[in-house]
Structure formats: structure tokens, C-alpha cells
Amino acid sequence: MGWKETVSLSECGHCQKLVKDHSHNQLLKCFYTNELNLYNAIQHINKLEKENKDLKGKKEEDIKNV
């Protein structure tokens, strides 16, 4: 099986349809939306990690003050 058959039989990461059922424009929209969602998820994870690090720092300061 060649790469074209493999790609056309795979599912879209965004809408879960077969890639071969997409028009070219719809496929690009799905890829763009997928990338945007991934970027937003990474930004949210980084924000949560920063907040977690800040909270850990505050807890250590509170322990030292006692």
C-alpha cells in the first residue's frame, strides 16, 4: 500500500471522518483547527505549570516563616 492510500484511509484528527471524504479546503480547515487547538492546549498547560510552581514557592516560604 502506498502513502496515498494510507493517508486517504486514515481519519481526520479534528472531525474523525476519513481524509478521502474531505475537499481540499475542508482538509486545510481541519488541519488549521487541529493545530490551533494543540497550540491553545500547550499554552494552557504552560500557564498551569507556572501557577503550580508559584504555589510551591509560596508553600516553602510559609514553612520557613513558621
C-alpha positions as CSV (number, residue, x, y, z in Angstrom):
1,M,0.0,0.0,0.0
2,G,1.4,3.4,-1.0
3,W,1.4,6.6,1.0
4,K,-1.6,8.0,-0.8
5,E,-3.8,5.0,0.1
6,T,-2.5,5.1,3.7
7,V,-3.3,8.8,4.0
8,S,-6.7,8.6,2.3
9,L,-7.8,5.7,4.6
10,S,-6.7,7.5,7.8
11,E,-9.1,9.5,10.0
12,C,-9.0,13.3,10.3
13,G,-7.7,14.3,13.7
14,H,-10.4,17.0,14.1
15,C,-13.7,15.7,12.8
16,Q,-12.9,11.9,12.7
17,K,-14.0,11.5,9.1
18,L,-11.9,9.7,6.5
19,V,-9.4,12.1,4.9
20,K,-10.6,11.0,1.4
21,D,-14.1,12.3,2.2
22,H,-12.7,15.9,2.6
23,S,-12.5,18.5,0.0
24,H,-9.1,20.2,-0.2
25,N,-10.4,23.3,1.6
26,Q,-12.1,21.3,4.3
27,L,-9.0,19.3,4.9
28,L,-7.0,22.5,5.3
29,K,-9.6,23.9,7.7
30,C,-9.4,20.7,9.8
31,F,-5.6,20.8,9.9
32,Y,-5.6,24.5,10.9
33,T,-8.2,23.9,13.6
34,N,-6.3,20.9,14.9
35,E,-3.1,23.0,15.1
36,L,-4.9,25.9,16.8
37,N,-6.4,23.5,19.4
38,L,-3.0,22.0,20.1
39,Y,-1.4,25.4,20.5
40,N,-4.1,26.5,22.9
41,A,-3.7,23.3,24.9
42,I,0.1,23.8,25.2
43,Q,-0.4,27.4,26.3
44,H,-2.9,26.3,29.0
45,I,-0.5,23.6,30.2
46,N,2.3,26.1,30.5
47,K,0.1,28.5,32.4
48,L,-0.9,25.7,34.9
49,E,2.7,24.7,35.3
50,K,3.7,28.3,36.1
51,E,0.9,28.6,38.6
52,N,1.9,25.3,40.2
53,K,5.5,26.4,40.5
54,D,4.4,29.7,42.1
55,L,2.2,27.9,44.6
56,K,5.0,25.5,45.6
57,G,7.3,28.5,46.1
58,K,4.7,30.2,48.4
59,K,4.3,27.0,50.4
60,E,8.0,26.8,51.0
61,E,8.1,30.4,52.1
62,D,5.2,29.8,54.6
63,I,7.1,26.8,56.1
64,K,10.3,28.9,56.5
65,N,8.4,31.7,58.3
66,V,7.0,29.3,60.9
